[in-house]
Amino acid sequence: MRLAELIGTLSLAVDAGTGLPDYHALRGATLAVGLARELKTDGKTAHDAFYLPLLAMAGCTAESHTAASALGDEVLFGTEAYGRDWGEPREMLPIMLRLVRRGHGPLGGLAAVARAFTKLTAALEVGRAHCEVAVHLAERFGFDDVFRAALFQAFERWDGSGKPVKVKGEAIALAMRIALVAIDANIGHRLGGVDGAVALTRTRAKRGLDPALVERFTRAAAKLCAPLDEPSPWAAALAAEPEPWRVVNDEAIDEGLCAIAHFADLKCRFTRTHSTGVSSLASAAARRLGLGAELERTVARAGLVHDVGRVATTAAIWDKSGPLTDGERERIRLHSYVGERVLARSPALSAVAEIATLAHERLDGAGYHRRLSAVSCGMPARVLAAADVYQAMREARPHRAALDADRAASELTAMATRVELCPEAVAAVLGAAGHAVRSPERPSGLTDRELEVLRLLVQGLTNKEIASALDISTKTAGHHVQHVLEKLGVSTRAAATMIAMKAGIAPV
């Protein structure tokens, strides 16, 4: 897998978590490489200039609750501040005041503003935390000291008015100065095409941006911005990455996905170990079910990123202790849709995405966000769903204390009884969590082989396809199918499928 795919996936989550337009970071990376080549920089600088826009905002989940407390909705703030100069209080203060007053009325709005100003000192510290978290993530993805030092300067400005240490001028790393011009040029291009990119960067020259680099950009703006008109920003960015492309092995992929899990779980104070806990439970349950090493690893990875869309919902909702409004519930439900969009771009993560995006579906069709039925949720997805529910029950939430192990097991078993969750998956998850469980009863005493055949039959496979999957002859597969039907007391595959669904037996 290319490292650019892994970090590109993270960048899509970062865009969602900061309220920025889709592909904001990837478009910035594309422009940064073009400008680095225009400047004829060395290969190391060009590589760094590509990855810096992808990670510049990667600390966005740091202290989200603090930002939400001061601003009301830290994600919406990013959306409404788009195109404004964050280093200019005259531009940012009206946006902040508008957000803080929203929904409070005249007198309530004044009180909300007063409360917000008491929290501004703490909110200012968010910038340093943001930089430190981004640097930590970069280290886990294997970036060197030079890159990480440049990344720490993501909020510094040419005139020295930036954060967190007020580095100025050429003391800011060249790769970061290139990245900062590219990031702003991308914003300008979205708002007004090539002319908009030129105008915005010229406006910010000598203040936020290196004036010499702005001049070089504006001279070649039409050429440098051309890739932004490509149909796929994802494809354009990956094509722009300077060669040799960095490739990561399985171990590095696992570590990268774990870093993304920690990035997502940092969003809420109540979920700091949620995704890693779900991953461990789900992989252990998959092992108990004998799903095989490949599926076990895929399920573990899916557990790490199943909640990556969480970052698109304000921490004010995740941390709310009182009843949620219908609108707030809908925003929570939409986080799985955001996660699906984030994970859908990388071909290397397609198998992971297929499972991860089903974590909140339920066998009775009452889950979200697609409200799928049982037949659409295979055993890996059912295991992940059960692991997610159990792990969440064992964690404290704003509206309740953590459930003890026995109470969580009882609640999970009740969900299996109501066929909201798969009984087999629930038993496997509870066993993985250390509970004493009985294996679910098999319909009509099917043998291990017949249970395998039934799972394949549920998928709608023909005898020939079942034979291929089990490496047996078509004739033998036919005999197995016939025995399954006889034991179930039916004569059609459709009826056998219904019985299997009721019993919580899913296709692998």
C-alpha positions as CSV (number, residue, x, y, z in Angstrom):
1,M,0.0,0.0,0.0
2,R,1.2,3.5,-0.8
3,L,1.7,5.7,2.2
4,A,-0.1,8.5,0.3
5,E,-3.2,6.4,0.3
6,L,-3.1,5.9,4.1
7,I,-2.4,9.5,4.9
8,G,-4.7,10.7,2.1
9,T,-7.5,8.7,3.9
10,L,-6.6,10.5,7.2
11,S,-6.7,13.8,5.4
12,L,-10.2,13.3,4.2
13,A,-11.2,12.7,7.9
14,V,-9.3,15.8,8.8
15,D,-11.3,17.8,6.2
16,A,-14.5,16.6,7.7
17,G,-13.4,17.3,11.3
18,T,-12.4,20.9,10.5
19,G,-15.5,21.7,8.5
20,L,-13.4,22.2,5.4
21,P,-14.5,21.2,1.8
22,D,-13.9,17.7,0.6
23,Y,-10.3,17.1,-0.7
24,H,-9.1,20.4,0.8
25,A,-5.8,18.8,2.0
26,L,-5.3,16.7,-1.1
27,R,-5.7,19.7,-3.4
28,G,-3.2,21.6,-1.3
29,A,-0.7,18.8,-1.6
30,T,-1.1,18.8,-5.4
31,L,-0.4,22.5,-5.6
32,A,2.5,22.2,-3.1
33,V,4.3,19.7,-5.3
34,G,3.8,21.8,-8.4
35,L,5.3,24.9,-6.6
36,A,8.2,22.9,-5.3
37,R,9.0,21.7,-8.8
38,E,8.6,25.3,-10.1
39,L,11.2,26.3,-7.5
40,K,13.4,23.4,-8.5
41,T,13.8,22.3,-4.9
42,D,15.6,19.1,-3.9
43,G,13.7,15.8,-3.7
44,K,13.4,15.8,0.1
45,T,11.8,19.3,0.1
46,A,9.4,18.3,-2.6
47,H,8.4,15.1,-0.7
48,D,7.9,17.1,2.5
49,A,5.9,19.8,0.7
50,F,3.5,17.1,-0.6
51,Y,2.8,15.5,2.8
52,L,2.7,18.7,4.9
53,P,-0.7,19.9,3.6
54,L,-2.1,16.4,4.2
55,L,-1.0,16.5,7.9
56,A,-1.1,20.3,8.6
57,M,-4.6,20.1,10.3
58,A,-4.2,16.5,11.6
59,G,-4.3,17.7,15.2
60,C,-7.8,19.0,14.8
61,T,-9.3,16.6,17.3
62,A,-7.0,17.9,20.1
63,E,-9.0,19.6,22.8
64,S,-12.2,19.5,20.8
65,H,-14.3,19.8,23.9
66,T,-12.4,23.1,24.8
67,A,-13.0,24.5,21.3
68,A,-16.6,23.5,21.3
69,S,-17.1,25.0,24.8
70,A,-15.8,28.3,23.5
71,L,-17.3,28.4,20.0
72,G,-20.4,26.3,20.4
73,D,-19.6,24.2,17.3
74,E,-15.9,23.9,16.4
75,V,-16.7,22.1,13.1
76,L,-19.1,24.7,11.9
77,F,-16.6,27.4,12.9
78,G,-14.2,25.9,10.3
79,T,-16.9,26.0,7.6
80,E,-17.9,29.6,8.3
81,A,-14.3,30.8,8.5
82,Y,-13.3,29.3,5.2
83,G,-11.5,31.8,3.1
84,R,-10.8,34.2,6.0
85,D,-7.4,34.9,7.4
86,W,-7.2,33.1,10.7
87,G,-4.3,35.3,11.8
88,E,-6.4,38.5,11.5
89,P,-8.7,39.0,14.6
90,R,-10.8,41.5,12.6
91,E,-11.8,38.7,10.3
92,M,-12.2,35.9,12.8
93,L,-13.9,37.7,15.7
94,P,-17.2,38.4,13.9
95,I,-17.5,34.8,12.9
96,M,-16.9,33.6,16.5
97,L,-19.4,36.0,17.9
98,R,-22.0,35.0,15.4
99,L,-21.6,31.4,16.2
100,V,-21.6,31.9,20.0
101,R,-24.8,34.0,19.9
102,R,-26.7,31.6,17.5
103,G,-29.9,30.3,19.0
104,H,-29.7,32.3,22.2
105,G,-31.7,35.4,21.5
106,P,-30.6,39.0,22.2
107,L,-30.1,38.7,26.0
108,G,-29.0,35.0,26.0
109,G,-26.6,35.9,23.2
110,L,-24.9,38.5,25.3
111,A,-24.5,36.0,28.2
112,A,-23.2,33.4,25.8
113,V,-20.6,35.8,24.4
114,A,-19.5,36.7,28.0
115,R,-19.1,33.0,28.8
116,A,-17.1,32.4,25.6
117,F,-14.6,35.2,26.4
118,T,-13.9,33.6,29.8
119,K,-12.9,30.5,27.9
120,L,-10.7,32.2,25.2
121,T,-7.4,31.7,27.1
122,A,-8.0,28.0,27.3
123,A,-9.1,28.0,23.6
124,L,-5.8,29.7,22.6
125,E,-3.9,26.8,24.0
126,V,-5.7,24.5,21.6
127,G,-3.3,25.7,18.8
128,R,-0.2,24.3,20.6
129,A,-2.0,21.0,21.3
130,H,-3.1,20.8,17.7
131,C,0.6,21.1,16.5
132,E,1.8,18.6,19.1
133,V,-0.8,16.0,18.1
134,A,-0.1,16.4,14.4
135,V,3.6,15.9,15.1
136,H,2.9,12.8,17.1
137,L,0.8,11.3,14.3
138,A,3.6,12.1,11.8
139,E,6.1,10.2,13.9
140,R,3.8,7.2,13.9
141,F,3.6,7.3,10.2
142,G,7.4,7.2,10.0
143,F,8.3,10.8,9.2
144,D,11.7,12.1,10.2
145,D,12.7,14.9,12.6
146,V,13.1,17.5,9.8
147,F,9.6,16.9,8.6
148,R,8.1,16.9,12.1
149,A,9.9,20.2,12.9
150,A,8.4,21.7,9.7
151,L,4.9,20.4,10.6
152,F,5.1,22.1,14.0
153,Q,5.2,25.4,12.1
154,A,1.8,24.9,10.4
155,F,0.3,27.9,12.1
156,E,3.4,30.2,12.0
157,R,3.3,33.3,9.7
158,W,5.9,35.1,7.7
159,D,5.5,38.3,9.8
160,G,6.0,36.4,13.1
161,S,2.4,36.7,14.3
162,G,1.7,33.0,14.2
163,K,1.5,30.3,16.7
164,P,2.8,28.6,18.8
165,V,6.3,30.1,19.0
166,K,6.1,33.0,16.6
167,V,8.8,31.8,14.2
168,K,9.1,34.3,11.3
169,G,10.5,34.7,7.8
170,E,13.0,32.2,6.5
171,A,13.2,30.6,9.9
172,I,10.1,28.8,8.8
173,A,11.1,25.6,6.9
174,L,11.1,26.0,3.1
175,A,8.8,23.0,2.7
176,M,6.3,24.5,5.1
177,R,6.5,27.9,3.4
178,I,5.7,26.2,0.1
179,A,2.8,24.3,1.8
180,L,1.3,27.4,3.3
181,V,1.2,29.2,-0.1
182,A,-0.3,26.1,-1.6
183,I,-3.0,25.8,1.1
184,D,-4.1,29.4,0.6
185,A,-3.9,29.2,-3.2
186,N,-6.2,26.2,-3.1
187,I,-8.7,28.2,-1.0
188,G,-8.5,31.1,-3.4
189,H,-8.9,28.7,-6.4
190,R,-12.1,27.2,-4.9
191,L,-13.5,30.6,-4.3
192,G,-12.5,32.2,-7.6
193,G,-10.5,30.0,-9.9
194,V,-7.0,31.0,-10.9
195,D,-7.7,34.7,-10.4
196,G,-8.9,33.9,-6.9
197,A,-5.8,31.9,-6.1
198,V,-3.6,34.8,-7.3
199,A,-5.6,37.5,-5.5
200,L,-5.8,35.6,-2.1
201,T,-2.1,34.7,-2.0
202,R,-1.1,38.3,-3.0
203,T,-3.3,39.7,-0.2
204,R,-1.6,37.5,2.4
205,A,2.0,38.0,1.1
206,K,4.3,39.5,3.7
207,R,1.8,38.7,6.4
208,G,1.1,35.0,6.5
209,L,3.0,34.0,3.4
210,D,6.6,34.3,2.0
211,P,6.3,37.1,-0.6
212,A,9.0,35.6,-2.8
213,L,7.1,32.3,-3.0
214,V,3.9,34.1,-3.7
215,E,5.5,35.9,-6.6
216,R,6.8,32.6,-8.0
217,F,3.3,31.1,-7.6
218,T,1.5,33.9,-9.3
219,R,3.8,33.9,-12.3
220,A,2.9,30.2,-13.0
221,A,-0.5,30.2,-11.4
222,A,-2.5,28.9,-14.4
223,K,-0.1,26.0,-14.9
224,L,0.1,25.1,-11.2
225,C,-3.6,25.2,-10.7
226,A,-4.4,23.1,-13.8
227,P,-4.4,19.8,-11.9
228,L,-7.1,21.2,-9.6
229,D,-9.6,20.9,-12.5
230,E,-9.0,17.2,-12.9
231,P,-12.2,15.1,-12.2
232,S,-10.7,13.3,-9.2
233,P,-8.7,15.3,-6.7
234,W,-7.7,11.9,-5.1
235,A,-6.2,10.6,-8.3
236,A,-4.6,14.0,-9.1
237,A,-2.9,14.2,-5.7
238,L,-1.6,10.6,-5.8
239,A,-0.2,11.2,-9.3
240,A,1.5,14.4,-8.1
241,E,3.4,12.7,-5.3
242,P,7.1,12.9,-6.2
243,E,8.8,9.6,-6.9
244,P,10.0,7.3,-5.4
245,W,6.6,6.7,-3.8
246,R,6.7,5.6,-0.3
247,V,5.2,2.1,0.3
248,V,4.2,0.7,3.7
249,N,4.1,-3.0,4.8
250,D,1.3,-4.7,6.8
251,E,2.9,-3.8,10.1
252,A,3.0,-0.1,9.1
253,I,-0.6,-0.2,7.8
254,D,-1.7,-1.6,11.2
255,E,0.2,1.1,13.0
256,G,-1.2,3.8,10.7
257,L,-4.8,2.7,11.1
258,C,-4.2,2.6,14.9
259,A,-3.0,6.2,14.7
260,I,-6.2,7.1,12.8
261,A,-8.2,5.4,15.5
262,H,-6.5,7.4,18.2
263,F,-7.0,10.6,16.1
264,A,-10.8,9.9,15.9
265,D,-11.2,8.8,19.5
266,L,-9.5,11.9,20.7
267,K,-12.6,13.8,19.5
268,C,-14.5,12.9,22.7
269,R,-13.3,12.6,26.2
270,F,-15.4,9.4,26.6
271,T,-14.0,7.5,23.7
272,R,-10.2,7.6,24.2
273,T,-9.7,3.8,23.9
274,H,-13.0,2.9,22.2
275,S,-11.8,2.0,18.7
276,T,-8.7,0.0,19.8
277,G,-10.9,-1.8,22.3
278,V,-13.5,-2.7,19.6
279,S,-10.6,-3.9,17.3
280,S,-9.2,-6.2,19.9
281,L,-12.6,-7.7,20.8
282,A,-13.7,-8.1,17.2
283,S,-10.5,-9.8,16.0
284,A,-10.6,-12.2,19.0
285,A,-14.2,-13.0,18.3
286,A,-13.4,-13.6,14.6
287,R,-10.7,-16.0,15.8
288,R,-13.2,-17.9,18.0
289,L,-15.6,-18.2,15.0
290,G,-12.8,-19.6,12.8
291,L,-13.2,-16.9,10.1
292,G,-9.6,-17.3,9.1
293,A,-6.4,-15.2,9.5
294,E,-7.2,-12.9,6.6
295,L,-10.7,-12.0,7.8
296,E,-9.5,-11.7,11.3
297,R,-6.9,-9.1,10.4
298,T,-9.5,-7.2,8.2
299,V,-12.0,-7.2,11.0
300,A,-9.3,-5.9,13.4
301,R,-8.5,-3.1,11.0
302,A,-12.2,-2.3,10.5
303,G,-12.6,-2.0,14.2
304,L,-9.8,0.6,14.3
305,V,-11.5,2.9,11.7
306,H,-15.2,2.1,12.1
307,D,-15.8,5.5,13.9
308,V,-13.5,7.7,11.9
309,G,-16.5,9.8,10.8
310,R,-17.0,10.7,14.5
311,V,-14.7,13.8,13.9
312,A,-17.3,15.5,11.7
313,T,-19.7,15.9,14.6
314,T,-19.0,18.7,17.1
315,A,-17.7,17.6,20.5
316,A,-20.6,19.6,22.0
317,I,-22.9,16.8,21.0
318,W,-20.6,13.9,21.9
319,D,-20.1,15.4,25.4
320,K,-23.7,16.4,26.0
321,S,-25.1,14.8,29.2
322,G,-28.7,15.8,28.7
323,P,-31.3,14.5,26.2
324,L,-30.3,14.9,22.5
325,T,-32.6,16.7,20.1
326,D,-33.7,15.0,16.9
327,G,-31.2,17.1,15.0
328,E,-28.4,16.1,17.3
329,R,-29.3,12.5,17.0
330,E,-29.3,12.8,13.2
331,R,-25.8,14.3,13.2
332,I,-24.6,11.4,15.3
333,R,-26.2,8.9,12.8
334,L,-24.5,10.7,10.0
335,H,-21.0,10.1,11.4
336,S,-21.1,6.6,9.9
337,Y,-21.9,8.1,6.5
338,V,-19.0,10.4,6.8
339,G,-16.8,7.4,7.7
340,E,-18.0,5.6,4.6
341,R,-17.0,8.5,2.4
342,V,-13.6,8.8,4.1
343,L,-12.8,5.1,3.7
344,A,-14.2,4.7,0.2
345,R,-11.4,6.4,-1.7
346,S,-8.5,4.1,-1.1
347,P,-8.6,0.8,-3.1
348,A,-6.1,-0.7,-0.7
349,L,-8.7,-0.3,2.1
350,S,-11.8,-1.5,0.3
351,A,-12.1,-4.7,2.2
352,V,-11.7,-2.8,5.5
353,A,-14.2,-0.2,4.4
354,E,-16.8,-2.8,3.5
355,I,-16.9,-4.1,7.0
356,A,-16.2,-0.9,9.0
357,T,-19.1,1.1,7.5
358,L,-21.6,-1.5,8.7
359,A,-20.6,-1.3,12.4
360,H,-23.9,0.5,13.3
361,E,-26.3,-1.6,11.2
362,R,-28.7,-4.0,13.0
363,L,-30.2,-7.2,11.8
364,D,-33.7,-5.9,12.2
365,G,-33.0,-3.0,9.8
366,A,-33.1,-0.4,12.5
367,G,-29.4,0.5,12.4
368,Y,-27.7,3.3,10.6
369,H,-26.8,4.9,8.3
370,R,-28.1,2.6,5.5
371,R,-30.7,0.7,7.6
372,L,-29.6,-2.6,6.0
373,S,-31.3,-5.9,6.6
374,A,-29.7,-9.0,8.0
375,V,-28.9,-10.5,4.6
376,S,-26.7,-7.5,3.8
377,C,-24.5,-7.9,6.9
378,G,-22.0,-10.8,6.7
379,M,-20.5,-12.4,9.8
380,P,-17.5,-10.1,9.9
381,A,-19.8,-7.0,10.1
382,R,-22.0,-8.7,12.6
383,V,-19.0,-9.4,14.8
384,L,-17.8,-5.8,14.5
385,A,-21.3,-4.5,15.5
386,A,-21.5,-6.7,18.6
387,A,-18.0,-5.7,19.6
388,D,-18.8,-2.0,19.2
389,V,-21.9,-2.3,21.4
390,Y,-20.2,-4.3,24.1
391,Q,-17.1,-2.0,24.2
392,A,-19.4,1.1,24.3
393,M,-21.4,-0.3,27.2
394,R,-18.2,-0.9,29.2
395,E,-17.2,2.7,28.8
396,A,-18.6,5.8,30.6
397,R,-20.7,8.2,28.6
398,P,-21.9,11.7,29.4
399,H,-25.4,10.4,30.3
400,R,-24.4,7.3,32.2
401,A,-21.6,5.4,34.0
402,A,-19.9,2.5,32.5
403,L,-21.8,-0.8,32.8
404,D,-20.1,-3.6,34.7
405,A,-19.1,-6.7,32.7
406,D,-22.2,-8.8,33.8
407,R,-24.6,-6.0,33.0
408,A,-23.1,-5.4,29.6
409,A,-23.2,-9.1,28.8
410,S,-26.9,-9.2,29.8
411,E,-27.7,-6.2,27.6
412,L,-25.8,-7.7,24.7
413,T,-27.5,-11.0,25.1
414,A,-30.9,-9.3,25.1
415,M,-30.1,-7.6,21.8
416,A,-29.3,-11.0,20.4
417,T,-32.6,-12.4,21.6
418,R,-34.4,-9.6,19.9
419,V,-32.3,-10.3,16.8
420,E,-30.9,-6.8,16.7
421,L,-27.4,-8.4,16.9
422,C,-26.3,-11.8,15.6
423,P,-26.5,-14.5,18.4
424,E,-23.3,-16.2,17.1
425,A,-21.4,-12.9,16.9
426,V,-22.6,-12.0,20.4
427,A,-21.5,-15.3,21.8
428,A,-18.1,-14.9,20.2
429,V,-17.7,-11.4,21.5
430,L,-18.7,-12.3,25.0
431,G,-16.3,-15.3,24.9
432,A,-13.5,-13.0,23.7
433,A,-14.3,-10.6,26.6
434,G,-13.9,-13.5,29.1
435,H,-17.5,-14.4,29.8
436,A,-18.5,-18.1,30.1
437,V,-20.8,-18.6,27.1
438,R,-22.5,-21.6,25.4
439,S,-22.1,-21.9,21.7
440,P,-25.4,-20.9,20.0
441,E,-27.6,-23.8,19.1
442,R,-27.4,-24.8,15.4
443,P,-30.6,-25.2,13.5
444,S,-31.7,-28.9,13.4
445,G,-28.2,-30.1,14.6
446,L,-26.3,-29.2,11.4
447,T,-22.7,-30.5,11.3
448,D,-19.8,-28.1,10.9
449,R,-19.6,-28.8,7.2
450,E,-23.4,-28.3,6.8
451,L,-23.2,-25.0,8.7
452,E,-20.5,-23.8,6.2
453,V,-22.8,-24.9,3.3
454,L,-25.7,-23.0,4.8
455,R,-23.6,-19.8,5.2
456,L,-22.7,-20.0,1.5
457,L,-26.3,-20.8,0.6
458,V,-27.4,-17.7,2.3
459,Q,-25.2,-15.7,-0.1
460,G,-27.2,-17.2,-3.0
461,L,-24.3,-19.3,-4.3
462,T,-25.0,-22.1,-6.7
463,N,-23.9,-25.7,-6.0
464,K,-20.9,-25.1,-8.3
465,E,-19.9,-21.9,-6.5
466,I,-20.3,-23.7,-3.1
467,A,-18.1,-26.5,-4.4
468,S,-15.4,-24.0,-5.5
469,A,-15.5,-22.1,-2.1
470,L,-15.1,-25.4,-0.1
471,D,-12.8,-27.1,-2.6
472,I,-15.1,-30.1,-3.1
473,S,-16.9,-31.5,-6.1
474,T,-20.2,-30.0,-7.3
475,K,-21.9,-33.4,-6.7
476,T,-20.7,-33.4,-3.1
477,A,-21.9,-29.8,-2.6
478,G,-25.2,-30.8,-4.0
479,H,-25.5,-33.6,-1.5
480,H,-24.6,-31.3,1.4
481,V,-27.2,-28.7,0.3
482,Q,-29.9,-31.5,0.1
483,H,-29.0,-32.7,3.6
484,V,-29.2,-29.1,4.9
485,L,-32.7,-28.6,3.4
486,E,-33.9,-31.9,4.8
487,K,-32.6,-31.2,8.3
488,L,-34.3,-27.8,8.2
489,G,-37.6,-29.3,7.0
490,V,-37.8,-27.2,3.9
491,S,-37.4,-27.8,0.2
492,T,-36.3,-24.4,-1.1
493,R,-33.1,-22.4,-0.6
494,A,-35.2,-19.3,0.1
495,A,-36.9,-20.9,3.1
496,A,-33.5,-22.2,4.3
497,T,-32.2,-18.7,4.1
498,M,-35.0,-17.3,6.2
499,I,-34.4,-20.0,8.9
500,A,-30.7,-19.1,8.8
501,M,-31.4,-15.4,9.2
502,K,-33.7,-16.0,12.1
503,A,-31.1,-18.0,13.8
504,G,-28.5,-15.3,13.3
505,I,-26.4,-17.4,10.8
506,A,-24.8,-15.1,8.4
507,P,-22.6,-15.5,5.3
508,V,-18.9,-15.3,5.8
